[in-house]
Amino acid sequence: MTNYTNTIRFILASCLTVFAVGAAKAVMPDSGWFWNPAEGGRGVNLEIQDDKIFMSVFAYKPDGSQAWYVAGGPMSTDRTWSADLYETVGGQPIGGSPRQAGMIPRGRVSVTFTNERNAQVNLLGTTLSVTRQDWSGYGAYEAKALTGEWSTSEGDPSFPVYYSERVILNTNQVDSSGKPFVSGFRTGTSASRYPAVGMWDAEHGVFAIMVDSSTSYYTLYIFNMAGFNRAEGYSWTYKKAASPTGDGTYFLANRTKSAARVRGYNAPGVDKGAPADGWNESIDRDAIDARRATRPATKSSVEVDEAEGITRPVLDPKVVNDLAMELKTQMGN
């Protein structure tokens, strides 16, 4: 058995190691290609599955020759990882005869995630500051980053009663003040019945979405992006004649259809959409929203953040009301 085969088996076996760590202040780093925009020409791929990472690096040596490095193994914590680093040489060519690559030990490599999409990579005596590569626009701080379908779960583990929502945002618009926003509707309905709008508020550094949830209620979401396809923040369901009050209810959301998919292109996204027989008008949305609006406050925002390490905006009530009014205007109500 070759040294290459033994080394690969060792890396894969290391990735199967099981260990326990505390859950406090956990983050969920994004998988994907990372780079430094100011230092183009090299990249770091970090594939994260469960508590394991497999890393590959393409780079160049001082003499200009290409180099390919790999490493793999279990994470030390939710945001730190280290493993043995190997340089691969003489491997399988595309279209050529099969041959195994050599694996040259190159010391250790470590990664520290500073948040969901930024990291420090230490290898070969150098520290690289890298960020998740973004060619989709999902990482932008602007309204278009919200384009797609979002599926939410609202509630707090200390009072485990949860509500959910699915919202499609598929149209870029500009309001009367010149501010960009995106519009759409509740999945399975239409913009004429249950419209939705979303925006990026640069002044306060938050995203916000409003859904015309039922005849008498709005639902408002104010949040930060946690990675390209995940959001965490607060939600309020409140009567249209009133304003949002209180700290809001914690929610998380995942992008379940890509921006291209909701615009009608053949692109990634879940299959399930509108029911074959159309929207069930017998459902009493007002009754559901009335219950959502009266959910008890379970924790203050600061307590939740400290106990669970969740990255969420903490906003003054006036800011919440101002954002609600701005979204209501963009919705045309």
N, C-alpha and C positions, 0 to 999 in steps of 0.2 A: 504493500500500500504506500502511495507516495506521500511526501511531506505535505503537499498541497491538500490532499484529501483529508489527512489527519487534522490539519489546521482548520479547514472549513468545518469539519465535524465538531471540533472544539468550540468554534465560534457559535455554531447552531446549538450545541449542548448548553453553552453558557446562557443563551437566550431563553432556555427553558427553566432556569433557576427560579425558584419561588421564594419570595421573602415578604415580610410584613413591614409596613411603615404607617405612621400616623396620618390621618386624613385631614388634619387641621391645615388651613390656608393652602389647600391643594390647587394646582393649576393643571390644565390639560393642554400641553403644547401641541401645535399643529405639526403634522407630518408634511414633508415636501422638500422642495429645493430651497436652500438658503444661500444668500450671497451678501456681499458688501457692494452696494451700488457704486461706491467710489473706487472700487478695486475689481473691475470686471475682468473676466478671463479665467476665473476659477469658481467652483461651486461646491456646496456641501449638501448631500442628500441625507435627510434624517427620516427614516421610516420607523414610526412608533406603533407598536402593537402590544396592547395590554401594558405591562411594565418593562418591555424590552425595546431596545433600539438596535437597528442595523444602519450603519453609516457608510457611505461611500463618498470619496472626495476626488474630484478631478482638478488637477493643478499642473504647474510647470516648474521645473527645476531651474536653478540659476543659469544653466547653459542653454535653456530654451526647450529642452526635451520634455515630453509629456510624462506625467506621473499619475497613477491611480492607486488610491489607498482605500482600505476597508477595515471595519471593526464592528464588533457586535457583542451584546451582553445585556444583563439586567440593569435597570436604573437603580441608583442609590437612594434617591428620593423622588418626589413627583417632578422635580426640576433639575436634578443633577445626575450625571452618568459618566462613567469612565471605563475604558477597556484597552486591551492590547491593540496596537495599530500595526497593520501589515501593508507593505507595498506589493502590488501584484505585477509580475513581469512574464513575458513570453506566453501569454494566454491564447485562448481560442480565437482565431480570426473569423470574420464573417464570410461565409462561403468557402472557407478553407478546411483542411483536414483537422479532425479533432485532436486537441492536445491540451494538457493541463497546465495551468499557470503556476509559476513559482511564487512562494509567499515569503517575503523578506521581513523579519521583525524590525519595526521602526520605533520602538518605545511604547509610550502610553499616550492616549488621547482622552480628553475630558470635555464635557459640554455642560454649561450652566445656562438654563433658560431664565432670562430676566422677566419674561412674560410669555404669553401664548405664541408669539410669532417673532421673538428676538432672542438671540443667544450669544454666549461667548464660547468659542471653540479654542482649546489649547492643544496644539500638536506641533511636533518638530521644533520645539523651542520658541514658538510664535503663538500669539493670541489673536484670533480673528473675531471681530464683531460682525455678526451676520444677522440678516433679517429675512423673513419668508419672502421668496420671490413672487411678485404679484403682476401678472399680465391679464388678469380678469377684471381689475378695478374693484374687487371685493375688499381690498385693504385700504381703499381711499377714504379720506374723511370728507365725504360729500354724499349728497342724496342718492346718487346712482348706485352706491355700494349696497343699498337696500333692495335693488331690483332682484326679483325672484319670488319664490313662495316661502313663507315663514310659518313654521308649526310651533306653537307655544304650549307651555305647561305652567300654570299659575298656582302658587300656593307655597306654604312653608312647612317643612318637616315637623315643626312643633305643633302644628294644627293641620294634620294630613288630609285635607279636603282639597282636591285639585280640579281646576277647570282648564280647558284647552281651546285653542283657536287655530285656524289656518287662513292665512291672508296672502293674496297675490298682489304684488306691486310690479306693474309692467309698462308704465307710461311715464316718460320724463316730461315735466312741465316747469313753467316759471310763473310765480305769482305776480301780482300787480306791483310789488316792490322790487321785482327783479330777482327774487330768491328762488333757486331751483328746488323742486320737490318731485316726488314720484307718486303716482296715483294707481289705484287698482280696486280690489274688492275682496270680500270674503270668498274663499274657494267654494265652488259649487253654486254661487249666486251670480250677481252682476253688479256693475258699478251703479246702475240706476236704483238698485234695491238696498245693497249694503256696501256703500263705497268705503274706501280706505285711502289714507294718504300718509306719506312718510318724508322726513327731512333730516338733514344734519344741521345742528345749531352750533356754529363755530364759537359764538360768544361764551357758551357754557360747556362746550366740549362734549356734547351728547347727541345721540340719535333719538328720534321720536316718531312714533306711529300712532295714528288715531283710526279707529274702526267705528263706523256707524253701526253699532252692534244690534240694535233693536229699535222698535218704534219710539221708546222713551229714553234709551240709554246710549252713551258713548263708552268705549273702552280706550284708554290712553296707555301707551307704553313709552317709557323713557329709559334709555339703556346705553351701555357701551358694547362694542364688539369684542368678543373673546375669541380671537382667531377669525379666519375668513368667513366661516359658515355657522358661527354660534354667537348668540347675544345673551347678556344677563343684565337685569335691571329691575324696575318696579312697574307695576300696572295699577290702574285705577278704573273701576267701572262706576259711573255716576250718571245721574239724571241730566238730560240735555238742558233743562232749565236752570241747572245748578253748576257748580264748579268742582273739580277734584279736591278732596280733602284728605288729611292724614298722610302717613308715611308711604302709603301704597303697599301692594302685595308683591313679594318677590316672584319673578318669573324667569324662565330661561326659554330660549327658542333656537331652533336649528333651521337652516336653509334646506328645504326638501325638494325644491326645483330650482334649477339654475336660471340666471337672467335670460339666457338665450331660449331656454325651454318655455318660459312664460310669455315670450314674444313670438312663439309659434314655430321656432326652429327645432330641428332634430338634435336635441342636446340632453345632457343628463338631468334626471329628475324622477321622482316616484311616479308610478303609473296611475295610482288612484286619484281621480278628480271628481267631477260632478256625478251624482248618481244617475243611473240610466233613465229613471222616471222623473228626473227633475227635482227641484227643491221642495221639501215637505212643508207646505204652508201651515199645517196643523200644529207645528211645534210652537209653543208659546215662548218666544225669545224674551219677552219682557219679564216673564216669571223667572226664567233662568238668570237674567241679568240682575233682577231684584235681589236674588240670593247672593250673587257675586258681589254686589255693592255693599252688602251688610256683613261681609266676612270680618271676624274679630281681628283686631291688631294683636299679633303674637309676640313680636320682638321689635325693638327699635332698629332703625337701619344700621346704627353703629354696632349694636350687639351682634347682629347677623354678620356683618363684615368681619368683626374680630374673631368670632367663633368659627366661621366657615371659610374665611379667606376669599370671599367672593368679590370680584371686581365690579362694583356698581356705582352709579352716580348717587351722590347725596345732595339733594337740591332744596333750596329755600322754597316754601309754599308759593310765594309770588312767582318764582321762575316756572314752577309746574303749571300754574294758572295761565301765565303768559304763553307758554308753549301750547297749551290746550287751545287757547283762543286763536293763535296763529294757524294751527292745524285745522281748526274749525273753519276759518276763513278760506284756507286753501281747498277745503272740501266743498266750499260753496254754500255752506249752511249759515 
